[in-house]
């Protein structure tokens, strides 16, 4: 978020020293409370297109209701959402394409257990690939793949012919899918570990400043500074919420 200041409009730091950057509380609170439209929401959620936000908003019970809705002179609805509500929703939603707000995003299945998928063949179906990668359904997987959010699994092979009236399914390299599933697990595990470490630092600070730079310097797992900044931002939201 801070690294994308030109896109997000996040306030510039009021101080930068050896412990990292610091921001004015009032400026951050004003920024968080500001209602923004779909393009800005897409930036906050790291989406490539604003249309995805509108797609989310059309799913019953999935996305949060807008804080403001107005009609343009042409009769179109213009919706705005507060940034703090968007970020809170993003922190608590379940896995990609899986409606609900029941806690942190789940880990993709462990490739060693293979989520009940037969991985003895060289390729797996789209449905099995979606299951291995932790997606709620095929639509979620194909949407994420088409938007470039799923990397490392290559291109699908030609559809496999099926007898009768059954539809044909594209096939995916089994080993590449398993490797991507493991990579995704490591990413989520690393993110959770960083947020936990930030929460522990905030609880132990007794009101003193907690620096992402200091936490990053003590990281032996290879997390980047930006990842620690994002983790600290999320941890501060959770810490404030109690």
C-alpha positions in Angstrom: 0.0 0.0 0.0 2.7 2.5 1.0 4.9 1.3 -2.0 2.0 2.3 -4.3 1.5 5.8 -3.0 0.9 7.2 -6.5 -2.0 4.8 -7.0 -3.4 4.6 -3.5 -3.0 8.2 -2.4 -1.7 6.9 1.0 -0.3 9.8 3.1 3.4 10.5 2.9 5.3 9.7 6.0 6.0 12.6 8.4 9.2 11.1 9.6 11.8 8.6 8.3 14.6 7.4 10.5 16.6 4.2 11.1 13.6 2.6 12.6 11.6 3.1 9.4 8.8 5.4 8.3 6.1 6.9 10.5 2.8 8.6 9.6 0.5 11.1 11.2 -2.4 9.3 12.9 -5.0 11.9 11.8 -3.9 11.8 8.1 -4.1 8.0 8.1 -7.5 7.9 9.8 -8.8 10.4 7.2 -7.4 8.3 4.4 -8.9 5.1 5.8 -12.4 6.7 6.2 -12.5 8.1 2.7 -15.1 6.5 0.3 -13.5 5.4 -3.0 -14.8 4.0 -6.3 -14.2 0.7 -7.9 -10.8 1.6 -9.5 -9.3 2.6 -6.1 -10.9 -0.5 -4.5 -9.2 -2.7 -7.2 -5.8 -1.2 -6.2 -6.4 -1.9 -2.5 -7.3 -5.5 -3.3 -4.4 -5.9 -5.8 -6.9 -6.6 -8.7 -6.0 -5.9 -12.3 -9.3 -4.6 -13.3 -12.0 -2.5 -11.7 -14.7 -4.7 -13.3 -13.7 -7.4 -10.9 -14.9 -5.2 -8.0 -18.3 -4.9 -9.7 -18.4 -8.6 -10.1 -17.7 -9.1 -6.4 -20.5 -6.7 -5.6 -23.0 -8.7 -7.6 -22.4 -11.9 -5.6 -25.1 -12.1 -2.9 -23.5 -12.0 0.6 -19.9 -12.0 -0.7 -18.8 -8.3 -0.9 -19.6 -5.6 1.5 -22.4 -3.1 0.7 -21.3 0.3 -0.6 -21.2 3.2 1.8 -22.5 5.6 -0.8 -24.6 5.0 -3.9 -25.6 7.8 -6.3 -27.0 8.1 -9.8 -25.0 9.8 -12.5 -26.8 12.1 -15.0 -26.8 9.2 -17.4 -28.8 7.0 -14.9 -25.9 4.8 -13.9 -25.2 3.8 -10.3 -21.9 5.1 -8.8 -20.8 3.2 -5.7 -18.2 4.1 -3.1 -16.7 2.1 -0.3 -14.7 3.3 2.7 -11.1 2.1 2.6 -11.1 0.8 6.2 -14.1 -1.4 5.5 -12.5 -2.7 2.2 -9.2 -3.5 4.1 -11.1 -5.2 6.9 -13.0 -7.3 4.5 -9.8 -8.3 2.6 -8.2 -9.3 5.9 -11.0 -11.6 6.9 -12.4 -13.1 3.7 -11.9 -16.7 2.9 -10.0 -18.1 -0.1 -10.1 -16.6 -3.6 -13.6 -17.0 -5.0 -14.9 -18.6 -1.8 -17.7 -16.4 -0.3 -17.8 -15.8 3.4 -16.0 -14.0 6.1 -15.3 -16.8 8.5 -11.7 -16.1 9.4 -8.4 -16.0 7.6 -8.0 -17.4 4.1 -7.5 -21.2 4.4 -4.3 -22.9 3.3 -4.5 -24.7 0.0 -4.5 -28.5 0.5 -1.3 -30.2 1.4 0.1 -31.7 -1.8 1.2 -34.7 0.2 -2.5 -35.5 1.0 -3.5 -34.4 -2.5 -7.0 -33.4 -1.4 -8.5 -36.7 -2.5 -7.2 -36.3 -6.1 -5.6 -39.1 -8.0 -2.2 -37.7 -8.9 -0.7 -40.9 -10.3 -1.5 -39.6 -13.8 0.6 -37.1 -15.7 -2.2 -34.7 -15.9 -5.2 -33.7 -13.8 -8.6 -32.2 -14.8 -9.5 -28.6 -14.2 -11.7 -29.5 -11.3 -8.9 -31.5 -9.7 -6.4 -28.7 -10.3 -8.9 -26.2 -8.6 -9.2 -28.6 -5.7 -5.5 -29.0 -5.2 -4.9 -25.3 -5.4 -7.5 -24.6 -2.7 -10.1 -22.9 -4.9 -13.8 -23.2 -4.0 -14.8 -24.2 -7.5 -13.7 -24.3 -11.1 -15.1 -20.9 -11.9 -12.9 -19.3 -9.2 -9.8 -21.1 -10.5 -10.4 -20.3 -14.1 -11.1 -16.6 -13.3 -7.9 -16.4 -11.2 -5.9 -18.1 -13.9 -7.2 -15.9 -16.7 -6.3 -12.8 -14.6 -2.7 -14.0 -14.0 -3.1 -14.8 -10.3 -2.1 -18.4 -10.7 1.5 -18.8 -11.8 3.7 -21.8 -12.5 1.2 -24.3 -13.8 1.9 -23.7 -17.5 -0.7 -23.9 -20.3 -3.5 -26.5 -20.3 -3.3 -29.4 -22.7 -5.9 -30.2 -25.3 -9.3 -31.2 -23.8 -9.8 -34.9 -23.0 -12.6 -36.5 -24.9 -15.4 -38.0 -22.8 -18.0 -40.5 -23.8 -21.7 -39.7 -23.8 -22.9 -36.1 -23.2 -20.3 -35.3 -20.6 -18.4 -32.1 -21.2 -14.7 -32.1 -22.0 -12.2 -30.9 -19.5 -8.8 -29.3 -20.1 -5.9 -31.1 -18.5 -3.0 -29.7 -16.4 0.5 -31.0 -15.7 0.1 -32.8 -12.4 3.6 -32.0 -11.0 3.4 -28.4 -11.9 0.0 -28.1 -10.1 1.4 -29.9 -7.0 4.4 -27.5 -7.0 2.2 -24.5 -7.3 0.0 -25.8 -4.5 3.0 -26.1 -2.3 4.2 -22.6 -3.2 0.8 -21.2 -2.3 0.9 -22.9 1.0 4.3 -21.5 1.8 3.2 -18.0 0.8 0.1 -18.2 3.1 2.1 -19.8 5.9 4.7 -17.0 5.7 2.1 -14.3 5.7 0.4 -15.7 8.8 3.8 -16.1 10.6 4.7 -12.4 9.8 1.3 -11.2 11.1 1.6 -13.3 14.2 5.1 -11.9 14.9 3.8 -8.3 14.4 0.9 -8.9 16.8 3.4 -10.2 19.4 5.6 -7.2 18.9 2.7 -4.8 19.3 1.5 -6.5 22.5 5.0 -6.4 23.9 5.7 -2.8 22.9 3.5 -1.3 25.7 2.7 1.7 23.4 6.1 2.2 22.0 6.7 2.3 18.2 6.9 -1.0 16.3 9.0 -0.9 13.2 8.6 -3.1 10.1 12.3 -2.4 9.3 13.4 -3.9 12.7 11.1 -6.9 12.3 12.4 -7.4 8.7 16.0 -7.3 9.9 15.3 -10.1 12.4 13.6 -12.3 9.8 15.5 -15.5 8.9 12.8 -16.8 6.6 13.5 -14.4 3.7 10.4 -12.2 3.9 10.7 -8.8 2.1 10.4 -5.4 3.7 7.2 -4.7 1.8 5.8 -8.0 3.1 6.6 -7.0 6.6 5.1 -3.6 6.1 1.9 -5.2 4.9 1.9 -7.7 7.8 2.4 -4.9 10.3 -0.5 -2.9 8.7 -2.8 -5.9 9.0 -1.6 -6.7 12.6 -2.3 -3.1 13.7 -5.9 -3.4 12.4 -6.4 -6.6 14.3 -4.7 -5.2 17.4 -6.9 -2.1 17.3 -10.0 -4.3 16.9 -9.0 -6.3 19.9 
